[in-house]
Amino acid sequence: MQKMLSSTLSGYNANDSDTLKITPTPLTAAFAGVIAGAAMPALWLRLASDTMLLVVAFLLIVALPAHAFVVGFGHNQMANARTVDTALLKRAGAWLFSAALAIGATHALR
């Protein structure tokens, strides 16, 4: 188990590719939401006059972590394309809820 865990964290997987697989969970989605919800209000105030830096900050702090920790990078093999991915909906809900809580906490602390 220890060898499998360390090889997963180091980016090594069974088929010898060097890709790091990030498995999105509701906990990782909530963590990404807290980071985005806490960082973006502060950056929004500081970068309001520089639109390009605001776009780059949004991509790096909101979009990339949301994609990595909510959606994931791996290919989702669904049995039927017409079914709803409830796990993705739960992760997205956890991300949005934790981001809203972080934004609320940030404004309350001001």
N, CA, C and O of each residue as an XYZ file, in Angstrom:
440
protein
N       0.825     -1.190      0.000
C       0.000      0.000      0.000
C       0.867      1.250      0.000
O       0.586      2.197     -0.735
N       1.919      1.266      0.816
C       2.808      2.428      0.880
C       3.467      2.676     -0.465
O       3.598      3.824     -0.890
N       3.888      1.598     -1.147
C       4.531      1.769     -2.442
C       3.540      2.319     -3.457
O       3.893      3.177     -4.266
N       2.304      1.834     -3.422
C       1.300      2.313     -4.350
C       0.987      3.782     -4.088
O       0.848      4.559     -5.033
N       0.874      4.172     -2.829
C       0.585      5.554     -2.494
C       1.726      6.472     -2.917
O       1.484      7.533     -3.491
N       2.952      6.080     -2.644
C       4.078      6.931     -3.018
C       4.238      7.003     -4.524
O       4.634      8.045     -5.046
N       3.939      5.914     -5.245
C       4.052      5.985     -6.690
C       2.938      6.828     -7.285
O       3.138      7.471     -8.315
N       1.765      6.838     -6.658
C       0.678      7.686     -7.132
C       1.014      9.148     -6.909
O       0.769      9.976     -7.787
N       1.569      9.482     -5.754
C       1.912     10.868     -5.462
C       3.075     11.361     -6.311
O       3.160     12.553     -6.607
N       3.962     10.474     -6.701
C       5.113     10.900     -7.487
C       4.795     11.018     -8.967
O       5.625     11.507     -9.733
N       3.614     10.583     -9.390
C       3.258     10.712    -10.787
C       3.490      9.451    -11.586
O       3.270      9.458    -12.797
N       3.919      8.382    -10.975
C       4.153      7.137    -11.672
C       2.902      6.285    -11.581
O       2.340      6.116    -10.498
N       2.464      5.748    -12.706
C       1.324      4.842    -12.657
C       1.664      3.524    -13.318
O       2.773      3.347    -13.821
N       0.732      2.610    -13.322
C       0.994      1.230    -13.723
C       1.435      1.098    -15.171
O       2.182      0.173    -15.488
N       1.012      1.971    -16.052
C       1.401      1.825    -17.453
C       2.626      2.665    -17.806
O       2.844      2.985    -18.974
N       3.414      3.016    -16.817
C       4.708      3.689    -16.981
C       4.637      5.062    -17.642
O       5.635      5.511    -18.207
N       3.520      5.727    -17.594
C       3.478      7.087    -18.130
C       3.804      8.058    -16.995
O       3.633      7.733    -15.820
N       4.262      9.218    -17.349
C       4.689     10.203    -16.355
C       3.612     11.225    -16.032
O       3.922     12.322    -15.566
N       2.369     10.889    -16.268
C       1.303     11.838    -15.975
C       0.867     11.717    -14.529
O       0.782     10.617    -13.983
N       0.596     12.840    -13.923
C       0.104     12.868    -12.551
C      -1.406     12.894    -12.606
O      -1.997     13.855    -13.098
N      -2.032     11.849    -12.106
C      -3.486     11.781    -12.113
C      -4.025     12.386    -10.829
O      -3.682     11.952     -9.730
N      -4.856     13.375    -10.979
C      -5.524     13.992     -9.846
C      -6.955     13.489     -9.853
O      -7.695     13.713    -10.811
N      -7.340     12.818     -8.795
C      -8.692     12.317     -8.688
C      -9.530     13.341     -7.934
O      -9.318     13.562     -6.742
N     -10.484     13.968     -8.626
C     -11.300     14.970     -7.944
C     -12.271     14.320     -6.968
O     -12.907     13.315     -7.287
N     -12.379     14.889     -5.798
C     -13.314     14.437     -4.772
C     -14.059     15.661     -4.250
O     -13.645     16.789     -4.519
N     -15.142     15.467     -3.514
C     -15.804     16.636     -2.919
C     -14.885     17.421     -1.982
O     -15.020     18.639     -1.868
N     -13.965     16.748     -1.321
C     -13.032     17.438     -0.426
C     -12.050     18.308     -1.205
O     -11.803     19.451     -0.819
N     -11.487     17.789     -2.294
C     -10.574     18.600     -3.107
C     -11.323     19.741     -3.774
O     -10.777     20.832     -3.935
N     -12.586     19.496     -4.167
C     -13.399     20.556     -4.767
C     -13.675     21.658     -3.751
O     -13.612     22.842     -4.080
N     -13.980     21.268     -2.520
C     -14.226     22.258     -1.476
C     -12.966     23.058     -1.179
O     -13.039     24.268     -0.968
N     -11.819     22.402     -1.161
C     -10.546     23.090     -0.930
C     -10.279     24.111     -2.038
O      -9.868     25.236     -1.755
N     -10.509     23.726     -3.294
C     -10.320     24.655     -4.414
C     -11.287     25.831     -4.304
O     -10.934     26.959     -4.648
N     -12.504     25.572     -3.827
C     -13.473     26.644     -3.648
C     -13.066     27.621     -2.569
O     -13.247     28.829     -2.723
N     -12.517     27.113     -1.478
C     -12.058     27.991     -0.394
C     -10.921     28.877     -0.883
O     -10.901     30.075     -0.602
N      -9.991     28.304     -1.602
C      -8.865     29.089     -2.125
C      -9.369     30.174     -3.079
O      -8.963     31.332     -2.981
N     -10.254     29.791     -4.002
C     -10.774     30.769     -4.963
C     -11.610     31.831     -4.272
O     -11.485     33.017     -4.578
N     -12.463     31.417     -3.342
C     -13.325     32.369     -2.656
C     -12.575     33.324     -1.755
O     -13.009     34.460     -1.564
N     -11.465     32.891     -1.200
C     -10.676     33.764     -0.329
C      -9.737     34.670     -1.122
O      -9.503     35.812     -0.725
N      -9.206     34.184     -2.219
C      -8.196     34.950     -2.958
C      -8.794     35.950     -3.941
O      -8.272     37.056     -4.082
N      -9.869     35.587     -4.616
C     -10.369     36.459     -5.671
C     -10.907     37.808     -5.181
O     -10.663     38.807     -5.856
N     -11.621     37.905     -4.056
C     -12.042     39.256     -3.631
C     -10.855     40.190     -3.368
O     -10.913     41.378     -3.687
N      -9.800     39.657     -2.795
C      -8.621     40.492     -2.545
C      -7.943     40.893     -3.849
O      -7.529     42.041     -4.011
N      -7.830     39.951     -4.772
C      -7.210     40.271     -6.059
C      -8.085     41.213     -6.881
O      -7.574     42.063     -7.610
N      -9.391     41.063     -6.762
C     -10.314     41.908     -7.514
C     -10.122     43.373     -7.132
O     -10.135     44.255     -7.992
N      -9.946     43.624     -5.840
C      -9.741     45.001     -5.387
C      -8.391     45.546     -5.836
O      -8.291     46.713     -6.217
N      -7.369     44.727     -5.797
C      -6.016     45.192     -6.132
C      -5.777     45.307     -7.635
O      -4.979     46.134     -8.078
N      -6.471     44.474     -8.424
C      -6.218     44.446     -9.865
C      -7.356     45.049    -10.670
O      -7.463     44.788    -11.868
N      -8.207     45.848    -10.042
C      -9.366     46.406    -10.743
C      -8.961     47.294    -11.915
O      -9.704     47.398    -12.891
N      -7.823     47.920    -11.836
C      -7.403     48.824    -12.911
C      -6.619     48.103    -14.012
O      -6.438     48.663    -15.093
N      -6.161     46.907    -13.770
C      -5.379     46.168    -14.768
C      -6.144     44.920    -15.186
O      -6.072     43.885    -14.524
N      -6.871     45.024    -16.281
C      -7.753     43.952    -16.728
C      -6.986     42.686    -17.086
O      -7.439     41.588    -16.762
N      -5.846     42.808    -17.741
C      -5.103     41.626    -18.168
C      -4.606     40.824    -16.965
O      -4.699     39.597    -16.968
N      -4.087     41.486    -15.953
C      -3.639     40.780    -14.759
C      -4.816     40.146    -14.021
O      -4.671     39.079    -13.425
N      -5.963     40.787    -14.057
C      -7.157     40.217    -13.433
C      -7.598     38.944    -14.151
O      -7.993     37.976    -13.501
N      -7.537     38.932    -15.465
C      -7.885     37.733    -16.237
C      -6.899     36.611    -15.941
O      -7.311     35.469    -15.738
N      -5.620     36.914    -15.915
C      -4.603     35.896    -15.622
C      -4.775     35.360    -14.203
O      -4.677     34.154    -13.979
N      -5.028     36.236    -13.257
C      -5.250     35.799    -11.873
C      -6.485     34.921    -11.785
O      -6.474     33.918    -11.071
N      -7.549     35.273    -12.491
C      -8.764     34.455    -12.486
C      -8.484     33.074    -13.057
O      -8.944     32.070    -12.514
N      -7.737     33.022    -14.141
C      -7.417     31.726    -14.746
C      -6.583     30.858    -13.809
O      -6.827     29.657    -13.686
N      -5.604     31.462    -13.155
C      -4.709     30.689    -12.290
C      -5.330     30.325    -10.946
O      -5.018     29.270    -10.394
N      -6.196     31.171    -10.413
C      -6.716     30.942     -9.066
C      -8.105     30.318     -9.070
O      -8.473     29.640     -8.111
N      -8.885     30.530    -10.125
C     -10.236     29.970    -10.163
C     -10.355     28.868    -11.209
O     -10.723     27.743    -10.872
N     -10.058     29.158    -12.445
C     -10.332     28.217    -13.527
C      -9.467     26.959    -13.476
O      -9.996     25.852    -13.568
N      -8.168     27.102    -13.335
C      -7.290     25.925    -13.324
C      -7.534     25.019    -12.119
O      -7.676     23.811    -12.304
N      -7.590     25.546    -10.891
C      -7.900     24.657     -9.766
C      -9.302     24.051     -9.857
O      -9.500     22.899     -9.471
N     -10.263     24.806    -10.357
C     -11.605     24.242    -10.499
C     -11.595     23.084    -11.483
O     -12.235     22.059    -11.247
N     -10.884     23.240    -12.566
C     -10.822     22.154    -13.540
C     -10.088     20.953    -12.971
O     -10.522     19.815    -13.150
N      -8.989     21.196    -12.293
C      -8.185     20.085    -11.769
C      -8.873     19.359    -10.622
O      -8.885     18.129    -10.588
N      -9.444     20.104     -9.684
C      -9.953     19.488     -8.461
C     -11.461     19.259     -8.444
O     -11.975     18.611     -7.532
N     -12.180     19.784     -9.444
C     -13.622     19.533     -9.534
C     -13.918     18.626    -10.714
O     -14.608     17.619    -10.551
N     -13.421     18.951    -11.885
C     -13.693     18.168    -13.089
C     -12.674     17.055    -13.256
O     -13.054     15.923    -13.558
N     -11.397     17.339    -13.069
C     -10.339     16.356    -13.264
C      -9.790     16.428    -14.677
O     -10.384     17.048    -15.559
N      -8.664     15.793    -14.876
C      -8.019     15.809    -16.190
C      -8.199     14.504    -16.948
O      -7.975     14.466    -18.158
N      -8.596     13.434    -16.271
C      -8.739     12.141    -16.928
C      -9.992     12.064    -17.765
O     -10.903     12.881    -17.629
N     -10.026     11.065    -18.639
C     -11.186     10.834    -19.495
C     -12.254     10.105    -18.700
O     -11.982      9.056    -18.116
N     -13.452     10.640    -18.672
C     -14.558     10.024    -17.949
C     -15.269      9.052    -18.868
O     -15.826      9.455    -19.890
N     -15.257      7.793    -18.519
C     -15.891      6.771    -19.345
C     -17.265      6.466    -18.779
O     -17.420      5.610    -17.908
N     -18.253      7.176    -19.282
C     -19.617      6.955    -18.829
C     -20.257      5.853    -19.675
O     -19.983      5.744    -20.870
N     -21.102      5.044    -19.056
C     -21.760      3.967    -19.774
C     -22.778      4.508    -20.767
O     -22.888      3.997    -21.881
N     -23.511      5.521    -20.380
C     -24.536      6.096    -21.223
C     -24.359      7.606    -21.234
O     -24.277      8.225    -20.173
N     -24.298      8.196    -22.397
C     -24.071      9.637    -22.506
C     -25.270     10.436    -22.021
O     -25.143     11.633    -21.766
N     -26.423      9.809    -21.887
C     -27.636     10.524    -21.467
C     -27.791     10.566    -19.952
O     -28.708     11.221    -19.455
N     -26.938      9.898    -19.214
C     -27.057      9.897    -17.759
C     -26.368     11.117    -17.178
O     -25.457     11.676    -17.788
N     -26.797     11.519    -16.018
C     -26.227     12.671    -15.331
C     -25.091     12.197    -14.433
O     -25.229     11.207    -13.714
N     -23.982     12.901    -14.479
C     -22.837     12.576    -13.629
C     -23.077     13.196    -12.252
O     -22.727     14.350    -12.008
N     -23.676     12.414    -11.363
C     -24.024     12.938    -10.040
C     -22.790     13.249     -9.205
O     -22.812     14.169     -8.387
N     -21.717     12.494     -9.401
C     -20.486     12.778     -8.652
C     -19.935     14.153     -9.032
O     -19.466     14.898     -8.171
N     -19.992     14.484    -10.316
C     -19.536     15.806    -10.765
C     -20.436     16.898    -10.200
O     -19.948     17.955     -9.801
N     -21.728     16.657    -10.163
C     -22.643     17.642     -9.595
C     -22.370     17.859     -8.109
O     -22.450     18.989     -7.629
N     -22.049     16.797     -7.379
C     -21.718     16.929     -5.957
C     -20.434     17.722     -5.769
O     -20.347     18.573     -4.885
N     -19.429     17.441     -6.607
C     -18.165     18.176     -6.508
C     -18.358     19.645     -6.852
O     -17.799     20.516     -6.185
N     -19.142     19.928     -7.886
C     -19.392     21.324     -8.264
C     -20.168     22.040     -7.165
O     -19.900     23.207     -6.880
N     -21.107     21.367     -6.557
C     -21.843     21.964     -5.447
C     -20.950     22.252     -4.254
O     -21.060     23.305     -3.627
N     -20.062     21.312     -3.940
C     -19.117     21.522     -2.837
C     -18.189     22.691     -3.142
O     -17.866     23.476     -2.250
N     -17.761     22.812     -4.391
C     -16.881     23.913     -4.798
C     -17.597     25.252     -4.658
O     -17.050     26.194     -4.085
N     -18.812     25.339     -5.176
C     -19.560     26.589     -5.115
C     -19.917     26.967     -3.672
O     -19.812     28.132     -3.289
N     -20.335     25.985     -2.881
C     -20.715     26.256     -1.501
C     -19.520     26.736     -0.687
O     -19.634     27.706      0.063
N     -18.379     26.070     -0.827
C     -17.204     26.487     -0.059
C     -16.670     27.833     -0.538
O     -16.169     28.618      0.267
N     -16.769     28.112     -1.834
C     -16.349     29.429     -2.334
C     -17.247     30.521     -1.770
O     -16.765     31.587     -1.388
N     -18.556     30.259     -1.714
C     -19.475     31.249     -1.158
C     -19.198     31.478      0.325
O     -19.238     32.615      0.795
N     -18.919     30.417      1.057
C     -18.571     30.571      2.475
C     -17.286     31.368      2.655
O     -17.191     32.207      3.551
N     -16.300     31.106      1.805
C     -15.032     31.835      1.913
C     -15.212     33.304      1.571
O     -14.617     34.172      2.210
N     -16.034     33.586      0.565
C     -16.303     34.987      0.215
C     -17.022     35.673      1.371
O     -16.693     36.805      1.725
N     -18.003     34.991      1.960
C     -18.710     35.557      3.105
C     -17.802     35.806      4.294
O     -17.918     36.830      4.967
N     -16.901     34.876      4.553
C     -15.951     35.044      5.660
C     -14.978     36.187      5.382
O     -14.620     36.938      6.289
N     -14.554     36.317      4.128
C     -13.644     37.392      3.765
C     -14.300     38.755      3.967
O     -13.675     39.681      4.485
N     -15.552     38.873      3.558
C     -16.252     40.154      3.735
C     -16.580     40.410      5.207
O     -16.585     41.563      5.639
N     -16.847     39.380      5.968
C     -17.148     39.555      7.387
C     -15.927     40.015      8.176
O     -16.064     40.726      9.172
N     -14.741     39.617      7.741
C     -13.512     39.975      8.448
C     -13.042     41.393      8.141
O     -12.137     41.894      8.809
N     -13.629     42.040      7.158
C     -13.208     43.403      6.807
C     -13.727     44.404      7.759
O     -13.464     45.597      7.605
